[in-house]
Amino acid sequence: MARSVWGWLARAGWVFVAAKGMRRHVVLVLVLAAAASFVALGAAAGKSAKADEDATWTTVLKSPFVLEGLTAGDDGNLYTALRNTAPNPCQVVRVSPENTDPIGGYTVVGLVPQPCSPNGLTFGPDGALYIAGAGPQRDMIVRVVPDAVSPGLATPYATHVPTPNGLAFDRDGNLWSTDGGNGAGIVYRTPPGGGDGAEVFRVPALLNRLGIGRSAGTVPGGAWTIVGNGILFTRDGDMLIADTARGAIWYVAFDAHGNVTSPQGCDSTYSPDTLCLDNLFVQHPYLEGLDGIVLDASGVIWGAANERNAIVTVAKNGSVREFFRNPVGATGLRNAGPLETPTSPVVIGHTFCVAQTDAARRDNSPNTAGEVTNGGKISCLDQPIEP
């Protein structure tokens, strides 16, 4: 049996017994050890010094320019890219998660030439930063080596990857990217060393060729069509993908050679390389607007639900918990912070931080009540998480 979401859960401490020929009817048997794992996972799903309304946040970076992507370096610092106004290049900046000067306490470590609208970014195995959202057609991923003394200009790395958003390297050095704003759900792979990206598979788009999908007419800011957003690899080399539009997470299994083993092509209204619904790991109202995702040390998924100004966790058994959501303010809205359209979460040891774009959407609409307006910020949780 190919590796699947069931195998991933089994490796987390669960025991499964499946009757022969009953592919979809799996009898879950809990042994004592698995029961203990369940307790541990349930605690880890939101385990922290404080949670929910008791959580407090500190803004470590505040910018008049939008920022979306966020990653952490081996040096324990946070890295993001600002959407500076042309003709100035977009700045790649470094900031400490303990910074006390959110306006000026950051360091420029790289530059992305215009036109640039950076979003997702990640460190590669070579120690360089890879940044999505560059080029005239926004179909390019660029590479820059962080340098605080003499910030260098980023150079093209991956091309022909329309509207790249989430980025992740696999164990073989391939760079994977989701197509973000394109709404087609395409996941691309760029080989080691760079070059043209190639389509490998698709997440089912909300609109298929028959026009079936979700209306965008009633949600402030318009409903998301993004079905492929944040992306990451598990320790076993399989993939998790955030589905912003559905409020879901997809699981994709790979073999030892990097080939997709998850079922594809089950619905003829989509392209043959489209994932089947078997690959839908979890879907939940708390996950609506799910943007970036990250794993903590215990394997719990932390996600930024941008439409809801919320941080959510998903345990290995698929249970979803709302860790924090903005409180209702005096106006009856949840747009006054501390979260302002959270996008990209990062876990550094026991520290949780998240980037925010302050978009005028749903819970954050209108976007004039918080710390920034039409800008961006990074906030870190004051209480340590305990993975």
Buried (B, 14 or more C-beta within 10 A) or exposed (E): EEBBBBBBBBBBBBEEEBEEEEEEEEEEEEEEEBEEBBEBBBBBBBBBEEBBEEBEBBBBBBBEBBBBBBBBBEEEBBBBBBBBEEEEBBBBBBBBBEBEEBEEBBBBBBBBBBBBBBBBBBBBEEEBBBBBBBBEEBBBBBBBBBEEEEBBEBBBBBBBBBBBBBBBBBEEEBBBBBBBBBBBBBBBBBBBEBEEBEBBBBBBBBBBEEEEBEEBEEBBBEBBBBBBBBBBBBEEBBBBBBBBBBBBBBBBBBEEEEEBBBBBEBBEEBBEBBBBEBBBBBBBEBBBBBBBBBBBEBBBBBBBBBBBBBBBBBBBBBBBBBBBBBEEEEEEBBBBBBBBBBBBBBBBEBBBBBBBBBBBBBBBBEBEBBBBEEBBBBBBBEBEBBB
